[in-house]
Amino acid sequence: MSKSLRFSIQMALATMISRVLGLARDVLFAKEFGSSPEYDAYLVAVLLPFFLRKIFAEGALSSAFVPIYNRRAMKGIKKGHSFTNSIMTVFIPVLLLIVIISIYYMPQIIELVAPGLEQGVKGLSVFLGRLIFPFILFISMWAIYAGMLNSNDIFFSPALSPAVHNIFIIAGILVSPFFDPPILGPAIFFIIGGAAQWIIVMLSSKRIGFKFRPHCKKEDLSEFMPLFLSTFAALSVTQINSIVDTNVVSSLGPGSVSLLQYANRLFQLPLGVFAISVSTVALSQLSRNSHREFRINLAEGIERMVLFVLPATLGLLLLRGDVIRLLFQRGEFGAYDTMMTSEILMGYIIGLPFYSLYALLSRAEYALKNAKIVFVASSVSVAVNIALDITLAPLMGPLGIAVATSSAGASSFLILLVHLLFKGKLHLGRRNLLEITKCAIAAFVMAALLFAMQQFIEYSGLTTLFTIILGIAVYLLILIVMRQRDIKTIFKRILKR
């Protein structure tokens, strides 16, 4: 079994655990808060920390840090540790300053992000936002430690650590009746869980002998900052989409923010488990590859992405209503909420393959230090999203926002695809195309089976679970029969054990 496949599986399993806990968290949110203004306030409050997490911590910091760390560590692990210490020494005070300024200006930030909220909901968002915002410090430090561990081929513990964060939030929801307002419970546990997530990877770094010792070398910053700033600019532009989406949907009535978020969370489940796992492993591998190895590994990454993401896309598209009903329809979350969330999710699912492949191709560009083209792709994506948000939201409601998001993802993916093909960095050989074809055949046979079962079997929680399990089993069985190489490798490994 190749290293990239083994590490992708490890990371996917760890991420799956975290995402399943995240799903359990959202099920509890739906039961306790439904699509209420109170939950709207919480979602708006966590939006900015999540926005900065994606562009600053997991985005620019990680994407710029990993390639440079790898080059330093290849000359000796101590050189890699020295580089890490330089970056942390500079960024800790910067992050503290960002936290202080953001807490002070939180009313203005909430007004900018969600101007359509009612006044009382805005006030609650400001209070929760000030409480939650220090999370950005914890998650940024987590990103540096996780990048360092990934570069040393340690993927499982960093990928599993977000599960701890979800466990804390779940605890906060369970004790929410003891708080006034109840949403204060998950907000408090949100920030505690963020700190715990960072502490886990910090303790894991002892496995590679790292200990933080403040110092700053000019050569470290001179190499890191240009790549970081260009990556930060590209990702900032991309994540503007989430701000624009929230800004527009906040004007569509109470509960609209919540419904959009429930659909987006289900969309993010396969994206996080499969796409981010494969692309994160790819970044650590591609940044150490020669030109020939780079092309081979990138082609295999695309092949692997199709293997995981295509069946998830078709399965979620067909079963979305039943899955939402199974997971969320209880307590404060009613049948109307299920119908609306299912409709919005359909708009998101269209873009799942594009966002998955974009995640891989963008990391390939970062490994090549081509952050400028990612910035261009991101800028086009934002322009498409804003134009379609403004056009479609009045006509289609929250569904229009989901369709706009998918269209934006398709545009950015196509730009990176054309660029990598033009530069000769991406080439799909006959073997790659054959394996992708096998995955497509298996996925569409699975989809046909799921569609047929929906026509003849009435809904229940058990039948939905049975249908999902049967679909996965049929997909894997077809791939085994067709001897798809990744599945064949995994199957042989299992039989040997």
VENNOR-V226981 format. One line per field, one symbol per residue. psi: psi as a letter, one per 20 degrees, with the letter a starting at -180 (. if undefined). A space follows every 10 residues. Layout:
psi: ???
This chain:
psi: pqghgghggg hggghggghg hhghghghgg ghiclqhghg gghhhigghh ghghhgfieg gghhgggggg hghhiphhhg hggghgghhg hghgghgggg ghggkgghgh hggmiiqqgh hgghhgghgh hhhihhgghg hghggghggh hkkohgghhh hhhgghgggg hhghjhiiqo qhihghgghg hghgghgghg hghhihhjkp ppoprppghg hhhggggghh gggghgggih ghgggggghi jjqpihgggh hgghhhhigh ggggghgghg ggghghijqr gghggghggh ggghgggghg hgggghghjg ghggggghnr cioahghggg hggghghghh ighghghggg hhhgghhjkl hghhgggggg ggggggghgh ghghhibhhh hghggghghg ghghghghgh ghijipporg gghghggggg ggghgggggg gghhhipqpr gghggggggg ggggghgghg gilphghggg gggghh.
